[in-house]
Every structure is written in structure tokens, then in C-alpha cells.
Amino acid sequence: MTDYPFVPSDVALYRRTLSDADTLLDSATWDDLLLPDYSAQLARETSIFGQQELHRRLHVEEDASAAAVRVRALVADDGLRTRLTSASTGLRQADREISETVFGAPLPVTPRWVPVLGWLPWAFLVSVGLALGMNWLWMWLVTLALFLSLCGIQAGYHDAVQEWTSILNAMQQMLRAHGLLAQIDDPATAPLRDDGAEASRLNRGLGRSLLAYLPGARDYADWMFLENVRHYFRSREVVREHIDFLRSSFARVAALEADLALARHLSQAPAFCWAEQGDEVALDDVVHPLLADAAALTFGMARQGVFISGQNGIGKSTLLRTIGLNLITARAFGFCYATRAVTPLQPVYTSMQNDDAMDNGESFYMAELRRGQELLAVAAQRRAIFLIDEIFRGTNYLESVSAAGAVLHTLAQQGRVVVASHHLVLASLLADSLRPWCVSREDGRWQLKPGLLQATNGIALLTARGFDSAITTKADRIHAWLSDYMAHPAEKSLTLG
């Protein structure tokens, strides 16, 4: 089965319709941590219902322990997963998201003139018979008027009927899956079993008449008897009357399919563990799920934050993304891609991929400043973990270090900061808030050890990348002069606290 390709805005509608403000992930963090790609990986073989529930869990603040228990049971039972997947396969035939219809503004009340649609086609047929029998001119005019009325109604409601048909199809697939899942006797389906029969009855109540399913009869019934328009109003009224049940059914069916998606994903994951809740951060042999053959690394952080240094290209940004993604999956789903994990249930915010905004004339540095202000505003409101990669690169060295030191120190006083930077002097400025760690590769293994980078490789990479030796020689001379220029010790040390 080929799944319908829903756009991100459709997937996000369920969460936004419930509460647009209630989110622990802003758009910058979402993109920085590659969560669009990760969500797509989770959503394989999953309908729009499950996709929307997974998206909601990633964003909202709620206890993931109950869902983790359900997912654990599904991971351990291949046969149950197969049965539940088979019963919910119809959900993937839905080509329209319906959360906005189900949870959004109430549907309009049916107009009072709708009953007229039932006798209008018969009036037309009678007028045709009388016109043919009597051959009266005025009767032919009545027949023409009735015919034009039928055509006008059909044309006027064509788009609305087509859109509603797509919505109704998705809604009926949801109710059908509800009924089928309720027939499976397992704790996983317990939330659906009490009213599974009601879901099946409502599904039938939203269907069309038998005439619409006869070969060749559907078009005739629609154009001659306005069956599609009448069904549009009739089924819309049924939805209005049962909206509370539909909302409950949507939430439960989407939750079960999201659990199935997570269980299917974990059953294929090379390594994962169920996260423990604690104040520290401890990730043993942690990896990034989007990286094939990713090298495992152990990361720990107590109440004090971490300053990460390392050579160019060693993987500092990848490490930040690995930490961030695992902290989010622990909060949202209860698991990490590690052999052991202890994590706090705190939101994660990042500053990693600030770009020029040509549409509004915002420079790179201005984008960095805006993001810095956003992080400070978050820190003033709640405890959070901030992952920052090379903040304030868009200005000169001295101003970059000065601005970065001030912002990082303030963030570290209000939350926890993990920052990766080539500005090693920041480690000294922030020694009261951040512990220095250095990422390196030894014997082909990725390692993280206490301390600062000792041997930089920025100039050495000039040669490795094919620059002329004269360029490298000049770069070495300039580096030596700058190092001597910056090495004059100050009479007093600078304290930021």
C-alpha cells in the first residue's frame, strides 16, 4: 500500500486545533534536530491519524509512562502487532485529514429549506409528464425552471460535496477501524471495546443509500435526484449530533496507531532502552537513529552544563543533535537510543542553524541575535535544556566571545546549557557554569572526555583540502602573531557572576 503524502501543516493540525500555544518544541528546534526526517521515519506505514498523534506527543507536555507501557507490550508481541496492523489498515486509505473538522469550529446548522430537495426531483418528473401529455407552453416553462434549479443546486454544491466526501471517507475509515480493533481481545484495545459496536453503527449511518452503490446508478441518482447533495446535508447533521463520540474515537484510534508505529519502529531499531526519570542526564552508548552505523558515545551532565570542544569535522554538531533528539524521545515516548538513559522531563531548545533571511533583510548576525532573545525569553519562563552550536558567528571574534559569554552565562543560571564552540576562551569565562568536555576519535572510536581541545586542526585542513603550501605558511605566521597578541595576561581575571 502506498501511503498518501500529507504535508507537514496537515500533520500539525491536530495538535494546533487542540491548543496552538501548548507546545514544547518551537520551529527552530524542530528543524535543528532534524525532527522532520525523524518523524517521517516513525510514520512509515502509518496513516494521517497516527502521524498526527505522534506529532502531538512530540510537542506537548504530558506523562509518557502510560503510553510507554503500551508500546512495551506491543514490542514484545509480534502476533498482536500483526493483528492490530491488519485491523487498522483501512486508516491508510484516508487521503484527507479530519482533525480540523472533528475538533474545530462546529459545523453549520442544516438550512430549513433542505427538505425541499427531496420532492424537487419528483416535481420535475411530474412536470415533464404533464408537459409531454398536455403540451402546454407554461408547463414547459415550469419544467425548464425546475431543471435549471436542479442543475443550479448541483453546480452550487459541487465543490462542497466533493470536499465533504473526502472528509467523510476518512471519518468512516476511522470508525471502521474502531469497530474492527474493538473485536480484538487484548489490553491494547480495551479503550475501544466498550463502544466498538456504536462506532460500526455510526459508520453505517454515515453511508449512502444502496442506489449509490449500484453500477451506473450513482451518477444518475446524483444528478436526477440530488442524492449527493441530500447525503451531504444528512451526513453532516449526523456528524453534528455525534461530534463528542467522533472526537473520542479519533483520539483513541490515533493513540493506538501511534503506539503501533512506535512499536514497529523499535522492533527494527538496532538499540534502544526505556528511559528513567531523574534530575541528571546520563546517556550510555547513545546514537542518533537517522545515522546508519552511528558510533555510540556516552554523555553525562549533572546540574552544571557542558562546554564541548573538538577539532573541525569531528562531529560536535552531530553530538548535539544526538543529545537533543534522545532527550525529546525520552520526554515524549519514554525511550532513548542508548543502552541506558536517565533524563529530566524538561523541554529542549536549540540554536544551531541560523540563516540569513533575504525576504525581510535579516542578516546572519541579526538572525543569531533574534534566536538569542528567544532563548532568553524561554529561560525566563521555564526550566529547560539549551543546545547551542557556535553562537554569534556573524560578527568579529571579540564581540562574538563577549556576546556569547553574556548570553550563555545567563542561560546557564536559569537552565542547563550544552554548547559546542571553537572559542575555547569561553570555557574559562563560563567555568562556574559549564564543565569542559572534548570530543575526539581514538582508535576509530568516538569519545567524550573531560578537558579542552589541545590540538586544533583548522589550518591543517587547508593542506588537506588542497590549498597551496604558501597559503598554509602565511596562515601559520598570522596564527602565531595573533596567539602572541592575545596571550598578554590581564592584571585581574574577569568574573561574569
C-alpha positions as CSV (number, residue, x, y, z in Angstrom):
1,M,0.0,0.0,0.0
2,T,1.3,3.5,-0.9
3,D,0.6,6.0,1.8
4,Y,-0.9,9.3,0.9
5,P,1.8,12.1,1.2
6,F,0.5,14.6,3.7
7,V,2.2,18.0,4.0
8,P,3.6,19.0,7.4
9,S,0.9,21.6,8.0
10,D,-1.8,18.9,7.8
11,V,0.1,16.6,10.2
12,A,0.4,19.5,12.7
13,L,-3.3,20.5,12.5
14,Y,-4.5,18.0,15.2
15,R,-2.1,19.5,17.8
16,R,-2.8,23.1,16.7
17,T,-6.5,22.6,16.7
18,L,-6.4,21.3,20.3
19,S,-4.1,24.0,21.6
20,D,-1.9,26.1,19.4
21,A,0.0,27.6,22.3
22,D,0.7,24.4,24.2
23,T,4.0,23.2,22.7
24,L,7.4,22.4,24.0
25,L,9.1,22.5,20.6
26,D,9.5,25.7,18.5
27,S,10.1,25.6,14.8
28,A,13.9,26.3,15.1
29,T,14.4,23.4,17.4
30,W,12.2,21.2,15.2
31,D,14.4,21.9,12.2
32,D,17.8,22.0,14.1
33,L,17.3,18.5,15.5
34,L,16.2,17.1,12.1
35,L,12.8,16.2,13.6
36,P,11.0,16.3,10.2
37,D,13.2,13.5,9.0
38,Y,12.9,11.6,12.2
39,S,9.0,12.0,12.2
40,A,9.0,10.6,8.6
41,Q,10.9,7.6,9.8
42,L,8.4,7.0,12.6
43,A,5.5,7.5,10.3
44,R,6.3,4.7,7.8
45,E,3.2,2.6,7.2
46,T,1.2,4.9,9.4
47,S,-2.0,6.8,8.4
48,I,-2.6,10.5,9.0
49,F,-4.3,9.7,12.3
50,G,-1.1,8.1,13.7
51,Q,1.1,10.7,12.2
52,Q,-0.9,13.5,13.9
53,E,-0.8,11.7,17.3
54,L,3.0,11.2,17.1
55,H,3.4,14.9,16.2
56,R,1.2,15.9,19.1
57,R,3.2,13.7,21.6
58,L,6.5,15.3,20.5
59,H,5.2,18.7,21.2
60,V,3.0,18.6,24.3
61,E,3.8,18.2,28.0
62,E,2.2,15.0,29.3
63,D,3.2,11.9,31.2
64,A,4.6,9.3,28.6
65,S,4.8,6.5,31.1
66,A,1.3,5.0,30.3
67,A,2.0,5.1,26.6
68,A,5.4,3.5,27.2
69,V,3.8,0.6,29.0
70,R,1.5,0.0,26.0
71,V,4.3,0.3,23.5
72,R,6.5,-2.1,25.5
73,A,3.7,-4.8,25.3
74,L,3.4,-4.3,21.6
75,V,7.2,-4.6,21.0
76,A,7.2,-7.9,22.9
77,D,4.2,-9.4,20.9
78,D,4.8,-9.7,17.1
79,G,1.5,-11.5,16.6
80,L,-0.5,-8.8,18.3
81,R,1.1,-6.1,16.3
82,T,0.2,-8.0,13.1
83,R,-3.4,-8.4,14.1
84,L,-3.7,-4.7,15.1
85,T,-2.0,-3.6,12.0
86,S,-4.4,-5.7,9.8
87,A,-7.4,-4.3,11.6
88,S,-6.3,-0.7,11.2
89,T,-5.0,-0.9,7.6
90,G,-8.0,1.0,6.3
91,L,-6.8,4.1,8.1
92,R,-4.1,4.4,5.5
93,Q,-6.7,4.8,2.7
94,A,-7.7,8.1,4.2
95,D,-6.5,10.9,1.9
96,R,-7.8,13.8,4.0
97,E,-7.0,15.0,7.5
98,I,-10.2,15.5,9.5
99,S,-9.0,16.8,12.9
100,E,-10.0,20.3,11.9
101,T,-13.5,19.1,11.1
102,V,-13.8,17.0,14.3
103,F,-12.1,19.3,16.8
104,G,-12.5,22.7,15.1
105,A,-15.5,25.0,14.9
106,P,-19.0,23.5,15.0
107,L,-20.4,22.5,11.6
108,P,-23.1,24.9,10.3
109,V,-26.8,24.1,11.1
110,T,-28.7,22.5,8.2
111,P,-30.8,25.1,6.4
112,R,-34.5,24.9,6.8
113,W,-35.1,24.5,3.0
114,V,-33.1,21.3,2.7
115,P,-36.3,19.1,2.9
116,V,-37.4,20.7,-0.4
117,L,-34.5,18.8,-2.1
118,G,-36.5,15.6,-1.5
119,W,-39.5,16.5,-3.6
120,L,-37.9,18.8,-6.2
121,P,-36.7,15.9,-8.5
122,W,-40.2,14.4,-8.3
123,A,-41.8,17.7,-9.2
124,F,-39.5,17.9,-12.2
125,L,-40.5,14.4,-13.3
126,V,-44.2,15.2,-12.9
127,S,-43.8,18.4,-14.8
128,V,-42.1,16.6,-17.7
129,G,-45.0,14.1,-17.8
130,L,-47.6,16.9,-17.8
131,A,-45.7,18.9,-20.4
132,L,-45.5,15.9,-22.7
133,G,-49.1,14.9,-22.1
134,M,-50.7,18.3,-22.2
135,N,-48.2,20.1,-24.4
136,W,-48.9,23.4,-22.5
137,L,-46.3,26.1,-23.0
138,W,-46.4,27.3,-19.4
139,M,-45.8,23.7,-18.2
140,W,-42.7,23.5,-20.4
141,L,-41.6,26.7,-18.8
142,V,-42.2,25.2,-15.3
143,T,-40.2,22.1,-16.4
144,L,-37.3,24.3,-17.6
145,A,-37.3,26.2,-14.3
146,L,-37.2,23.0,-12.3
147,F,-34.5,21.6,-14.5
148,L,-32.4,24.7,-14.1
149,S,-33.0,24.6,-10.3
150,L,-31.6,21.0,-10.2
151,C,-28.6,22.0,-12.2
152,G,-28.0,25.1,-10.2
153,I,-28.1,23.2,-6.9
154,Q,-25.8,20.5,-8.2
155,A,-23.3,23.1,-9.6
156,G,-23.5,25.3,-6.5
157,Y,-22.7,22.5,-4.0
158,H,-20.4,20.5,-6.2
159,D,-17.1,21.6,-4.5
160,A,-18.6,21.4,-1.0
161,V,-19.9,17.9,-1.7
162,Q,-16.6,16.7,-3.2
163,E,-14.7,18.0,-0.2
164,W,-17.1,16.6,2.3
165,T,-17.0,13.2,0.5
166,S,-13.2,13.1,1.1
167,I,-13.7,14.1,4.8
168,L,-16.5,11.5,5.2
169,N,-14.4,8.7,3.7
170,A,-11.6,9.4,6.2
171,M,-14.1,9.5,9.1
172,Q,-15.7,6.2,8.0
173,Q,-12.3,4.6,7.8
174,M,-11.7,5.7,11.4
175,L,-15.0,4.3,12.6
176,R,-14.5,1.1,10.7
177,A,-11.0,0.7,12.3
178,H,-12.5,1.5,15.7
179,G,-15.1,-1.3,15.2
180,L,-12.5,-3.9,13.9
181,L,-10.0,-3.1,16.6
182,A,-12.7,-3.5,19.3
183,Q,-13.1,-7.1,18.2
184,I,-9.6,-8.0,19.2
185,D,-9.5,-9.1,22.8
186,D,-6.3,-7.6,24.3
187,P,-5.5,-4.9,26.9
188,A,-4.2,-2.8,24.0
189,T,-7.8,-2.5,22.6
190,A,-9.6,-2.1,25.9
191,P,-10.2,1.6,25.4
192,L,-12.1,0.8,22.2
193,R,-14.1,-2.3,23.1
194,D,-17.0,-0.7,25.1
195,D,-18.3,1.3,22.2
196,G,-16.9,-0.6,19.2
197,A,-20.5,-1.6,18.1
198,E,-21.6,2.0,18.3
199,A,-18.7,3.0,16.0
200,S,-19.8,0.4,13.5
201,R,-23.4,1.7,13.6
202,L,-22.4,5.3,13.2
203,N,-20.2,4.2,10.3
204,R,-23.2,2.7,8.6
205,G,-25.3,5.8,9.4
206,L,-22.9,8.0,7.5
207,G,-23.0,5.8,4.4
208,R,-25.1,6.4,1.2
209,S,-28.2,4.6,0.1
210,L,-27.9,1.3,-1.8
211,L,-28.8,3.1,-5.0
212,A,-25.5,4.9,-4.9
213,Y,-23.6,1.5,-5.0
214,L,-25.4,0.1,-8.0
215,P,-23.2,0.1,-11.2
216,G,-24.0,3.2,-13.2
217,A,-26.8,4.3,-10.8
218,R,-24.7,6.7,-8.7
219,D,-24.3,9.5,-11.3
220,Y,-28.0,9.2,-12.3
221,A,-29.0,9.4,-8.6
222,D,-26.8,12.4,-8.0
223,W,-27.9,14.4,-11.0
224,M,-31.5,13.4,-11.2
225,F,-32.4,13.0,-7.5
226,L,-29.7,15.2,-5.9
227,E,-28.7,12.2,-3.8
228,N,-25.1,13.5,-3.3
229,V,-26.4,16.9,-2.1
230,R,-29.0,15.4,0.2
231,H,-26.5,13.0,1.6
232,Y,-24.1,15.9,2.2
233,F,-26.6,17.7,4.5
234,R,-27.9,14.5,6.0
235,S,-24.5,13.1,7.0
236,R,-23.3,16.5,8.1
237,E,-26.2,16.6,10.6
238,V,-25.3,13.1,11.8
239,V,-21.7,14.3,12.4
240,R,-23.0,17.3,14.3
241,E,-25.2,15.1,16.6
242,H,-22.3,12.6,17.3
243,I,-19.4,15.0,17.5
244,D,-18.4,14.1,21.0
245,F,-18.2,10.4,20.1
246,L,-16.2,11.2,17.0
247,R,-13.7,13.2,19.0
248,S,-13.3,10.4,21.5
249,S,-13.0,7.8,18.7
250,F,-10.4,9.9,16.9
251,A,-8.2,10.3,19.9
252,R,-8.3,6.6,20.9
253,V,-7.8,5.3,17.3
254,A,-5.0,7.7,16.7
255,A,-3.3,6.8,20.0
256,L,-3.4,3.1,19.3
257,E,-2.0,3.6,15.8
258,A,0.8,5.8,17.1
259,D,1.6,3.1,19.7
260,L,1.8,0.6,16.8
261,A,4.1,2.9,14.8
262,L,6.4,3.3,17.8
263,A,6.4,-0.5,18.5
264,R,7.1,-1.3,14.8
265,H,10.0,1.3,14.8
266,L,11.6,0.0,18.0
267,S,11.3,-3.6,16.8
268,Q,13.6,-2.7,13.9
269,A,15.9,-0.4,15.9
270,P,19.5,-1.7,16.4
271,A,19.5,-0.5,20.1
272,F,17.2,1.4,22.4
273,C,16.3,1.5,26.1
274,W,13.4,2.7,28.3
275,A,14.4,6.0,29.9
276,E,14.5,6.5,33.7
277,Q,13.4,9.8,35.1
278,G,15.9,11.8,37.1
279,D,17.5,15.2,37.5
280,E,20.7,14.3,35.8
281,V,21.3,13.5,32.2
282,A,23.0,10.1,31.6
283,L,23.1,8.6,28.1
284,D,25.2,5.5,27.8
285,D,26.3,4.4,24.3
286,V,23.8,6.8,22.8
287,V,23.4,7.1,19.0
288,H,21.4,9.1,16.5
289,P,18.6,7.0,14.8
290,L,19.0,8.7,11.5
291,L,22.7,7.8,11.1
292,A,23.4,4.4,9.7
293,D,26.2,2.6,11.6
294,A,26.4,5.5,14.1
295,A,29.3,5.4,16.6
296,A,28.0,5.1,20.1
297,L,29.1,7.7,22.8
298,T,28.4,8.1,26.5
299,F,27.3,11.5,27.6
300,G,26.6,12.8,31.2
301,M,25.5,16.1,32.7
302,A,24.6,16.9,36.2
303,R,23.1,20.2,37.2
304,Q,26.1,22.0,35.7
305,G,26.0,22.5,31.9
306,V,28.7,21.3,29.5
307,F,31.1,23.1,27.1
308,I,32.1,20.9,24.2
309,S,35.3,21.5,22.2
310,G,36.8,19.4,19.4
311,Q,38.5,19.6,16.1
312,N,36.8,20.7,12.9
313,G,34.6,18.0,11.4
314,I,34.9,15.7,14.5
315,G,31.1,15.6,15.0
316,K,30.2,18.3,17.6
317,S,27.0,19.3,15.8
318,T,26.1,15.6,15.4
319,L,26.7,15.1,19.1
320,L,24.4,18.0,20.0
321,R,21.7,16.6,17.7
322,T,22.1,13.2,19.2
323,I,21.7,14.5,22.7
324,G,18.7,16.7,21.8
325,L,16.8,14.1,19.9
326,N,17.2,11.5,22.7
327,L,16.1,14.0,25.4
328,I,13.0,14.7,23.3
329,T,12.1,11.0,22.7
330,A,12.6,10.3,26.4
331,R,10.1,13.0,27.3
332,A,7.6,12.3,24.5
333,F,7.8,8.5,24.1
334,G,9.7,7.2,27.2
335,F,12.7,5.7,25.3
336,C,16.2,6.6,24.1
337,Y,18.6,5.2,21.5
338,A,21.1,4.1,24.1
339,T,21.9,1.2,26.4
340,R,20.9,3.2,29.5
341,A,19.3,6.6,29.9
342,V,18.4,8.9,32.7
343,T,16.8,12.1,31.7
344,P,14.8,15.0,33.2
345,L,11.4,15.8,31.8
346,Q,12.4,19.2,30.6
347,P,11.9,20.8,27.2
348,V,14.8,21.2,24.8
349,Y,15.6,24.4,22.8
350,T,18.4,24.8,20.3
351,S,20.3,27.4,18.3
352,M,22.2,25.6,15.6
353,Q,21.2,26.7,12.1
354,N,20.5,30.4,12.0
355,D,20.5,31.7,8.4
356,D,20.2,34.9,6.5
357,A,16.5,35.9,5.8
358,M,16.6,37.6,2.5
359,D,12.9,38.1,2.4
360,N,13.0,40.6,5.3
361,G,16.6,41.7,5.0
362,E,17.7,40.0,8.2
363,S,21.4,39.3,8.2
364,F,23.0,36.2,9.7
365,Y,24.1,38.0,12.9
366,M,20.7,39.6,13.3
367,A,19.1,36.1,13.0
368,E,21.5,34.9,15.7
369,L,20.5,37.9,17.9
370,R,16.8,37.1,17.4
371,R,17.3,33.5,18.4
372,G,19.3,34.5,21.4
373,Q,16.5,36.7,22.6
374,E,14.0,33.9,22.0
375,L,16.1,31.5,24.2
376,L,16.4,34.1,27.0
377,A,12.7,34.6,26.9
378,V,12.1,30.9,27.3
379,A,14.7,30.7,30.1
380,A,12.8,33.4,32.0
381,Q,9.6,31.4,31.8
382,R,10.6,27.8,32.5
383,R,13.4,25.4,33.3
384,A,14.8,24.0,30.0
385,I,17.9,22.4,28.4
386,F,19.5,24.6,25.8
387,L,21.7,23.1,23.0
388,I,23.8,25.7,21.2
389,D,26.3,25.3,18.4
390,E,28.7,28.2,17.7
391,I,26.5,31.1,18.8
392,F,27.1,34.6,17.4
393,R,29.4,33.7,14.5
394,G,28.2,36.6,12.4
395,T,30.4,39.3,14.0
396,N,34.1,39.7,14.8
397,Y,35.9,37.5,17.3
398,L,36.0,39.8,20.3
399,E,32.3,40.8,20.1
400,S,31.3,37.2,19.3
401,V,33.0,35.9,22.5
402,S,31.7,38.8,24.6
403,A,28.1,38.4,23.4
404,A,28.2,34.6,23.6
405,G,29.7,34.7,27.1
406,A,27.0,37.0,28.4
407,V,24.0,35.1,26.9
408,L,25.4,31.6,27.7
409,H,26.1,32.6,31.3
410,T,22.6,33.9,31.8
411,L,21.0,30.9,30.2
412,A,23.2,28.6,32.4
413,Q,21.9,30.4,35.5
414,Q,18.3,29.8,34.6
415,G,18.5,26.3,32.9
416,R,21.1,23.9,31.6
417,V,23.3,24.6,28.6
418,V,25.2,22.3,26.3
419,V,27.3,24.4,23.9
420,A,29.8,23.5,21.3
421,S,32.3,26.2,20.2
422,H,35.7,26.8,18.7
423,H,36.1,29.8,21.0
424,L,38.0,28.0,23.8
425,V,38.3,31.1,25.8
426,L,34.6,30.7,26.6
427,A,35.4,27.7,28.7
428,S,37.3,29.8,31.1
429,L,34.7,32.6,31.1
430,L,32.0,30.1,31.9
431,A,33.9,27.8,34.2
432,D,31.4,28.5,37.1
433,S,28.5,27.3,34.9
434,L,29.8,24.8,32.3
435,R,32.1,21.8,32.6
436,P,34.6,21.4,29.7
437,W,34.5,18.2,27.7
438,C,36.4,17.4,24.5
439,V,35.1,15.1,21.7
440,S,37.7,13.2,19.8
441,R,38.3,10.0,17.9
442,E,40.7,7.5,19.3
443,D,41.4,4.1,17.6
444,G,38.4,4.8,15.3
445,R,36.0,5.3,18.3
446,W,34.1,8.5,19.1
447,Q,34.9,9.6,22.7
448,L,34.0,12.4,25.1
449,K,36.4,13.1,27.9
450,P,36.8,15.9,30.4
451,G,39.0,18.8,29.4
452,L,39.5,21.2,26.5
453,L,40.8,20.7,22.9
454,Q,44.6,20.9,22.9
455,A,45.4,20.5,19.2
456,T,43.3,22.4,16.7
457,N,43.2,21.5,13.0
458,G,41.7,24.5,11.2
459,I,44.9,25.5,9.4
460,A,46.0,21.8,8.9
461,L,42.8,21.3,6.9
462,L,44.0,23.9,4.4
463,T,46.6,21.5,3.2
464,A,44.2,18.5,3.5
465,R,41.8,20.4,1.2
466,G,44.4,21.1,-1.4
467,F,45.4,24.7,-0.6
468,D,48.8,25.9,-1.8
469,S,51.6,25.5,0.7
470,A,52.3,29.2,0.5
471,I,48.7,29.9,1.8
472,T,49.3,27.5,4.7
473,T,52.6,29.1,5.6
474,K,51.0,32.6,5.7
475,A,48.2,31.2,7.8
476,D,50.7,29.8,10.3
477,R,52.5,33.1,10.5
478,I,49.3,35.0,11.1
479,H,48.2,32.5,13.7
480,A,51.4,32.7,15.6
481,W,51.2,36.6,15.6
482,L,47.6,36.6,16.8
483,S,48.3,34.0,19.5
484,D,51.1,36.2,20.8
485,Y,48.9,39.3,20.6
486,M,46.1,37.7,22.5
487,A,48.4,36.0,25.1
488,H,49.2,39.1,27.2
489,P,47.7,38.3,30.6
490,A,45.4,40.7,32.3
491,E,46.1,42.1,35.7
492,K,42.8,40.8,37.0
493,S,40.7,37.9,35.9
494,L,37.2,38.6,34.5
495,T,34.2,37.3,36.6
496,L,30.8,37.1,35.0
497,G,28.8,36.1,38.1
